[in-house]
Amino acid sequence: MMRRIPAAAALCGLLLLTSCARLLPENIPSAPPGEALCLKFVQEKLTGEDGGVHTNFLPGEPGGELAAGHEVLLESQGLLMRYYARTGDRDRFSRAFDFVREELDSGEILSYRLDGEGRRYPVNAAVDDLRVLRALLEGEERFRERSFGEQARQYAARLYSTNVQDGLLLDLYDESYKQAGRSCTLCYADLGTMHLLGRSDRRWEKAAGQMERVVAGGFLGEAFPFFHSRYLPDEGRYETDTVHMAEGLLTVLHLAEVNACPPETLHWLRDTLAGGPIYGEYTPAGEPVVDFESTAVYALCVRIGYESGDEELARLAMERLSALQAGDEASPVYGAFADPQSLAAYSFDNLNALLALRAWAEWEAGSR
């Protein structure tokens, strides 16, 4: 089923206006206790002396398919930069970005990952690049420093040359093989950032329009109103084994940021949260595959509610999110969103939680 997405130009203007208003210094509410505790954990126990955010509080074996332990992801740096732009912390924003420039920029791409030995992987991930670009644009606005925006536009031109083909945003580019992977993961389509980049480079505006059509065509249906995982352009088809809700909700968040979130999706999220948990993985028909909950899932729901103006959704998700925060003052993961038994505390969970807690604080302070 094809979803219609509203006209991009007007939405881009709205996105810029609302983003700029949120970034005014007078619109920064103080951090409530839950946010302050999580931030303290991230700063003191997840962030290294070099400004890189460790993937997990616990050490792990580096080199696996998934990042572990004290490896650093570009994803984490971008999330933290967005948080510091939102809270007006220029020094920590710059420190997080310095790590990107010094450790993850190969000169051709921004590597998606640095292993525990300081080695860059020769591959990027388009969604992570776009997140850093969005943070730089927000930093330019927040801190009144044009240099951040200039850096964003330089990186954007490079990303376009490696990862956009025929107007499609391709998932990754491998600098070893000088080749982009031929798939479009729908949650990688950060439409709001692409529209913002399109203000200075019209190619990005065209790519955003193309990716909007790709995302809209991947709608699974009203019974389970989420989206396919990826589009395979060479085969002209979508592909989904199961819907990992963190990825599925990231797709929805990107739509919400351009005022294009399907109302059926918001309704499903509200109803499900009112009646119980949202699980981490579902079949395309909407049947749970696992029985675990995820901090990132609830954090993304809060952010979707915030962007959509759906206070009930944000409130219901906040209740679920808050219950996952470690409250034992004697625990080494006190204040984190973590497993209190294993002490696993992941950067993706905690950084998304920080952004959700910040959004909720803004809402309660009336500065949304």
HUSULHU-V767458 format. One record per residue. RES is the residue in one letter. SS is DSSP state (hx for helix, st for strand, lp for the rest). NEAR is the number of other C-alpha atoms within 12 Angstrom. D_FIRST is the distance of its C-alpha to the first C-alpha in Angstrom with 1 decimal. Layout:
BEGIN
res=RES ss=SS near=NEAR d_first=D_FIRST
res=RES ss=SS near=NEAR d_first=D_FIRST
END
This chain:
BEGIN
res=M ss=lp near=20 d_first=0.0
res=M ss=lp near=19 d_first=3.8
res=R ss=lp near=26 d_first=6.5
res=R ss=lp near=22 d_first=9.9
res=I ss=lp near=30 d_first=12.8
res=P ss=lp near=23 d_first=16.3
res=A ss=lp near=19 d_first=19.0
res=A ss=hx near=34 d_first=20.4
res=A ss=hx near=25 d_first=24.1
res=A ss=hx near=17 d_first=24.6
res=L ss=hx near=29 d_first=22.8
res=C ss=hx near=29 d_first=25.0
res=G ss=hx near=21 d_first=28.0
res=L ss=hx near=22 d_first=27.1
res=L ss=hx near=31 d_first=26.5
res=L ss=hx near=26 d_first=29.9
res=L ss=hx near=18 d_first=31.7
res=T ss=hx near=23 d_first=30.5
res=S ss=hx near=33 d_first=31.2
res=C ss=hx near=26 d_first=34.6
res=A ss=hx near=21 d_first=35.5
res=R ss=hx near=31 d_first=34.8
res=L ss=lp near=33 d_first=36.9
res=L ss=lp near=25 d_first=40.0
res=P ss=hx near=21 d_first=42.9
res=E ss=hx near=18 d_first=43.5
res=N ss=hx near=26 d_first=40.0
res=I ss=lp near=30 d_first=40.6
res=P ss=lp near=27 d_first=41.3
res=S ss=lp near=23 d_first=43.4
res=A ss=lp near=26 d_first=41.9
res=P ss=lp near=20 d_first=42.0
res=P ss=hx near=18 d_first=43.6
res=G ss=hx near=33 d_first=40.5
res=E ss=hx near=35 d_first=39.3
res=A ss=hx near=27 d_first=42.9
res=L ss=hx near=29 d_first=43.4
res=C ss=hx near=39 d_first=40.2
res=L ss=hx near=35 d_first=41.2
res=K ss=hx near=22 d_first=44.7
res=F ss=hx near=35 d_first=43.4
res=V ss=hx near=41 d_first=41.2
res=Q ss=hx near=30 d_first=44.0
res=E ss=hx near=23 d_first=46.8
res=K ss=hx near=33 d_first=45.3
res=L ss=hx near=40 d_first=42.2
res=T ss=st near=34 d_first=43.2
res=G ss=lp near=24 d_first=45.9
res=E ss=lp near=15 d_first=48.9
res=D ss=lp near=23 d_first=47.2
res=G ss=lp near=32 d_first=44.2
res=G ss=lp near=45 d_first=41.7
res=V ss=st near=47 d_first=39.6
res=H ss=st near=43 d_first=40.0
res=T ss=lp near=39 d_first=37.0
res=N ss=st near=41 d_first=38.8
res=F ss=lp near=37 d_first=41.9
res=L ss=lp near=24 d_first=43.2
res=P ss=lp near=23 d_first=44.4
res=G ss=lp near=21 d_first=42.6
res=E ss=lp near=18 d_first=42.9
res=P ss=lp near=25 d_first=41.6
res=G ss=lp near=21 d_first=40.0
res=G ss=lp near=15 d_first=37.3
res=E ss=lp near=10 d_first=33.7
res=L ss=lp near=18 d_first=32.9
res=A ss=lp near=30 d_first=35.1
res=A ss=lp near=29 d_first=37.7
res=G ss=lp near=30 d_first=40.7
res=H ss=lp near=32 d_first=42.2
res=E ss=lp near=41 d_first=39.9
res=V ss=st near=46 d_first=38.3
res=L ss=st near=46 d_first=34.7
res=L ss=hx near=47 d_first=33.7
res=E ss=hx near=42 d_first=30.9
res=S ss=hx near=45 d_first=33.6
res=Q ss=hx near=53 d_first=35.6
res=G ss=hx near=45 d_first=32.7
res=L ss=hx near=40 d_first=31.9
res=L ss=hx near=49 d_first=35.7
res=M ss=hx near=46 d_first=36.1
res=R ss=hx near=43 d_first=33.4
res=Y ss=hx near=41 d_first=35.2
res=Y ss=hx near=34 d_first=38.6
res=A ss=hx near=42 d_first=37.4
res=R ss=hx near=46 d_first=36.2
res=T ss=hx near=37 d_first=39.5
res=G ss=lp near=31 d_first=41.7
res=D ss=lp near=22 d_first=43.4
res=R ss=hx near=30 d_first=44.2
res=D ss=hx near=17 d_first=46.4
res=R ss=hx near=29 d_first=44.0
res=F ss=hx near=34 d_first=41.1
res=S ss=hx near=32 d_first=43.4
res=R ss=hx near=28 d_first=44.4
res=A ss=hx near=41 d_first=40.9
res=F ss=hx near=40 d_first=40.2
res=D ss=hx near=26 d_first=43.5
res=F ss=hx near=34 d_first=42.5
res=V ss=hx near=41 d_first=39.4
res=R ss=hx near=28 d_first=41.6
res=E ss=hx near=21 d_first=44.4
res=E ss=hx near=33 d_first=42.8
res=L ss=hx near=39 d_first=39.2
res=D ss=st near=30 d_first=39.5
res=S ss=lp near=25 d_first=40.6
res=G ss=lp near=18 d_first=41.1
res=E ss=lp near=26 d_first=38.1
res=I ss=lp near=40 d_first=35.4
res=L ss=st near=47 d_first=35.0
res=S ss=lp near=40 d_first=35.2
res=Y ss=lp near=40 d_first=32.8
res=R ss=st near=43 d_first=35.6
res=L ss=st near=40 d_first=39.4
res=D ss=lp near=33 d_first=41.0
res=G ss=lp near=28 d_first=43.9
res=E ss=lp near=16 d_first=46.4
res=G ss=lp near=21 d_first=45.1
res=R ss=lp near=21 d_first=43.4
res=R ss=st near=30 d_first=40.3
res=Y ss=lp near=34 d_first=37.5
res=P ss=lp near=27 d_first=36.9
res=V ss=st near=35 d_first=33.1
res=N ss=lp near=39 d_first=31.0
res=A ss=lp near=38 d_first=27.6
res=A ss=hx near=45 d_first=25.8
res=V ss=hx near=41 d_first=24.5
res=D ss=hx near=39 d_first=28.2
res=D ss=hx near=48 d_first=29.5
res=L ss=hx near=45 d_first=27.3
res=R ss=hx near=41 d_first=28.4
res=V ss=hx near=48 d_first=32.0
res=L ss=hx near=43 d_first=31.5
res=R ss=hx near=41 d_first=30.0
res=A ss=hx near=42 d_first=33.0
res=L ss=hx near=47 d_first=35.4
res=L ss=hx near=43 d_first=34.1
res=E ss=hx near=45 d_first=34.5
res=G ss=hx near=42 d_first=37.9
res=E ss=hx near=32 d_first=38.9
res=E ss=hx near=31 d_first=38.1
res=R ss=hx near=34 d_first=39.6
res=F ss=hx near=28 d_first=42.7
res=R ss=lp near=20 d_first=43.3
res=E ss=lp near=19 d_first=43.6
res=R ss=hx near=17 d_first=42.3
res=S ss=hx near=18 d_first=42.9
res=F ss=hx near=31 d_first=39.8
res=G ss=hx near=28 d_first=37.6
res=E ss=hx near=21 d_first=39.4
res=Q ss=hx near=26 d_first=38.8
res=A ss=hx near=35 d_first=35.1
res=R ss=hx near=32 d_first=35.0
res=Q ss=hx near=25 d_first=37.0
res=Y ss=hx near=34 d_first=34.8
res=A ss=hx near=41 d_first=31.7
res=A ss=hx near=27 d_first=33.2
res=R ss=hx near=27 d_first=33.9
res=L ss=hx near=40 d_first=30.5
res=Y ss=hx near=37 d_first=29.0
res=S ss=hx near=26 d_first=31.4
res=T ss=hx near=34 d_first=30.6
res=N ss=hx near=41 d_first=26.9
res=V ss=st near=33 d_first=25.2
res=Q ss=st near=28 d_first=24.8
res=D ss=lp near=20 d_first=23.2
res=G ss=lp near=27 d_first=21.7
res=L ss=st near=40 d_first=20.0
res=L ss=st near=49 d_first=21.3
res=L ss=lp near=39 d_first=22.5
res=D ss=lp near=38 d_first=23.2
res=L ss=lp near=37 d_first=26.9
res=Y ss=st near=36 d_first=30.0
res=D ss=st near=27 d_first=33.1
res=E ss=lp near=26 d_first=36.2
res=S ss=lp near=16 d_first=38.3
res=Y ss=lp near=12 d_first=36.4
res=K ss=lp near=17 d_first=35.4
res=Q ss=st near=21 d_first=31.9
res=A ss=st near=29 d_first=28.3
res=G ss=lp near=28 d_first=26.0
res=R ss=lp near=25 d_first=23.1
res=S ss=lp near=32 d_first=20.2
res=C ss=st near=41 d_first=18.1
res=T ss=st near=36 d_first=17.7
res=L ss=hx near=44 d_first=15.1
res=C ss=hx near=42 d_first=17.7
res=Y ss=hx near=43 d_first=20.1
res=A ss=lp near=50 d_first=18.5
res=D ss=lp near=41 d_first=20.9
res=L ss=hx near=50 d_first=19.7
res=G ss=hx near=46 d_first=22.6
res=T ss=hx near=42 d_first=25.2
res=M ss=hx near=50 d_first=23.9
res=H ss=hx near=41 d_first=24.2
res=L ss=hx near=43 d_first=27.6
res=L ss=hx near=38 d_first=28.8
res=G ss=hx near=26 d_first=27.6
res=R ss=lp near=24 d_first=30.4
res=S ss=lp near=20 d_first=33.0
res=D ss=lp near=21 d_first=31.1
res=R ss=hx near=20 d_first=28.7
res=R ss=hx near=27 d_first=27.3
res=W ss=hx near=39 d_first=25.5
res=E ss=hx near=31 d_first=24.0
res=K ss=hx near=28 d_first=22.5
res=A ss=hx near=33 d_first=21.3
res=A ss=hx near=41 d_first=19.7
res=G ss=hx near=33 d_first=17.8
res=Q ss=hx near=30 d_first=16.7
res=M ss=hx near=40 d_first=15.7
res=E ss=hx near=42 d_first=13.8
res=R ss=hx near=30 d_first=11.5
res=V ss=hx near=40 d_first=11.5
res=V ss=hx near=44 d_first=10.7
res=A ss=hx near=36 d_first=7.9
res=G ss=hx near=27 d_first=6.2
res=G ss=lp near=35 d_first=7.3
res=F ss=st near=39 d_first=5.7
res=L ss=lp near=31 d_first=6.8
res=G ss=lp near=23 d_first=6.3
res=E ss=lp near=21 d_first=9.1
res=A ss=lp near=18 d_first=11.7
res=F ss=lp near=28 d_first=12.0
res=P ss=lp near=34 d_first=10.3
res=F ss=lp near=47 d_first=11.1
res=F ss=st near=47 d_first=10.1
res=H ss=lp near=40 d_first=11.1
res=S ss=lp near=39 d_first=14.7
res=R ss=st near=38 d_first=15.1
res=Y ss=st near=34 d_first=14.3
res=L ss=st near=24 d_first=17.0
res=P ss=lp near=24 d_first=17.6
res=D ss=lp near=15 d_first=20.3
res=E ss=lp near=12 d_first=18.2
res=G ss=lp near=15 d_first=15.0
res=R ss=st near=18 d_first=13.0
res=Y ss=st near=27 d_first=11.9
res=E ss=st near=24 d_first=14.4
res=T ss=lp near=26 d_first=14.9
res=D ss=lp near=17 d_first=18.0
res=T ss=lp near=26 d_first=18.1
res=V ss=st near=36 d_first=16.9
res=H ss=st near=34 d_first=20.1
res=M ss=hx near=40 d_first=19.8
res=A ss=hx near=31 d_first=22.0
res=E ss=hx near=33 d_first=19.6
res=G ss=hx near=43 d_first=16.5
res=L ss=hx near=42 d_first=18.3
res=L ss=hx near=38 d_first=19.6
res=T ss=hx near=45 d_first=16.1
res=V ss=hx near=48 d_first=15.8
res=L ss=hx near=41 d_first=19.3
res=H ss=hx near=41 d_first=18.7
res=L ss=hx near=46 d_first=16.1
res=A ss=hx near=34 d_first=18.6
res=E ss=lp near=38 d_first=21.3
res=V ss=lp near=39 d_first=19.7
res=N ss=lp near=33 d_first=18.8
res=A ss=lp near=33 d_first=15.1
res=C ss=lp near=39 d_first=14.6
res=P ss=lp near=36 d_first=12.0
res=P ss=hx near=26 d_first=14.5
res=E ss=hx near=21 d_first=13.0
res=T ss=hx near=35 d_first=14.0
res=L ss=hx near=38 d_first=17.4
res=H ss=hx near=24 d_first=17.9
res=W ss=hx near=25 d_first=17.2
res=L ss=hx near=39 d_first=19.6
res=R ss=hx near=29 d_first=22.2
res=D ss=hx near=18 d_first=22.3
res=T ss=hx near=22 d_first=22.5
res=L ss=hx near=28 d_first=25.2
res=A ss=hx near=20 d_first=27.1
res=G ss=hx near=13 d_first=27.3
res=G ss=lp near=17 d_first=28.0
res=P ss=lp near=28 d_first=27.0
res=I ss=lp near=38 d_first=23.8
res=Y ss=lp near=30 d_first=24.4
res=G ss=lp near=27 d_first=24.1
res=E ss=st near=29 d_first=21.6
res=Y ss=st near=30 d_first=19.0
res=T ss=lp near=26 d_first=17.3
res=P ss=lp near=29 d_first=13.5
res=A ss=lp near=22 d_first=14.0
res=G ss=lp near=27 d_first=16.0
res=E ss=lp near=18 d_first=19.5
res=P ss=st near=21 d_first=22.1
res=V ss=lp near=20 d_first=23.5
res=V ss=lp near=19 d_first=26.4
res=D ss=lp near=14 d_first=28.6
res=F ss=lp near=17 d_first=29.5
res=E ss=lp near=31 d_first=28.6
res=S ss=lp near=38 d_first=28.4
res=T ss=hx near=43 d_first=30.0
res=A ss=hx near=43 d_first=27.5
res=V ss=hx near=40 d_first=24.6
res=Y ss=hx near=46 d_first=26.5
res=A ss=hx near=46 d_first=27.6
res=L ss=hx near=45 d_first=24.1
res=C ss=hx near=55 d_first=23.3
res=V ss=hx near=47 d_first=26.4
res=R ss=hx near=44 d_first=25.4
res=I ss=hx near=47 d_first=21.9
res=G ss=hx near=39 d_first=23.7
res=Y ss=hx near=38 d_first=26.2
res=E ss=hx near=36 d_first=23.9
res=S ss=hx near=32 d_first=21.9
res=G ss=lp near=24 d_first=25.2
res=D ss=lp near=28 d_first=24.4
res=E ss=hx near=24 d_first=27.9
res=E ss=hx near=25 d_first=27.3
res=L ss=hx near=34 d_first=24.8
res=A ss=hx near=36 d_first=27.1
res=R ss=hx near=32 d_first=30.1
res=L ss=hx near=33 d_first=28.7
res=A ss=hx near=43 d_first=27.7
res=M ss=hx near=40 d_first=31.1
res=E ss=hx near=26 d_first=32.8
res=R ss=hx near=32 d_first=31.2
res=L ss=hx near=39 d_first=31.8
res=S ss=hx near=34 d_first=35.4
res=A ss=lp near=24 d_first=36.2
res=L ss=lp near=32 d_first=35.6
res=Q ss=st near=39 d_first=38.2
res=A ss=lp near=29 d_first=41.5
res=G ss=lp near=22 d_first=44.2
res=D ss=lp near=19 d_first=47.3
res=E ss=lp near=14 d_first=49.6
res=A ss=lp near=10 d_first=51.4
res=S ss=lp near=19 d_first=48.3
res=P ss=lp near=25 d_first=47.9
res=V ss=lp near=35 d_first=44.2
res=Y ss=lp near=31 d_first=45.1
res=G ss=lp near=36 d_first=42.6
res=A ss=lp near=46 d_first=39.9
res=F ss=st near=46 d_first=36.7
res=A ss=lp near=38 d_first=38.0
res=D ss=lp near=30 d_first=38.9
res=P ss=lp near=22 d_first=42.4
res=Q ss=lp near=13 d_first=43.5
res=S ss=lp near=15 d_first=42.5
res=L ss=lp near=24 d_first=42.6
res=A ss=lp near=30 d_first=39.5
res=A ss=lp near=41 d_first=38.1
res=Y ss=st near=41 d_first=35.3
res=S ss=hx near=44 d_first=34.9
res=F ss=hx near=40 d_first=31.1
res=D ss=hx near=38 d_first=31.5
res=N ss=hx near=53 d_first=34.5
res=L ss=hx near=42 d_first=33.4
res=N ss=hx near=44 d_first=30.0
res=A ss=hx near=47 d_first=32.1
res=L ss=hx near=50 d_first=34.4
res=L ss=hx near=41 d_first=31.7
res=A ss=hx near=43 d_first=30.4
res=L ss=hx near=46 d_first=34.0
res=R ss=hx near=41 d_first=34.7
res=A ss=hx near=43 d_first=31.8
res=W ss=hx near=44 d_first=33.0
res=A ss=hx near=33 d_first=36.5
res=E ss=hx near=29 d_first=35.5
res=W ss=hx near=27 d_first=33.7
res=E ss=hx near=21 d_first=36.8
res=A ss=hx near=18 d_first=39.1
res=G ss=lp near=15 d_first=37.2
res=S ss=lp near=25 d_first=36.5
res=R ss=lp near=30 d_first=32.7
END
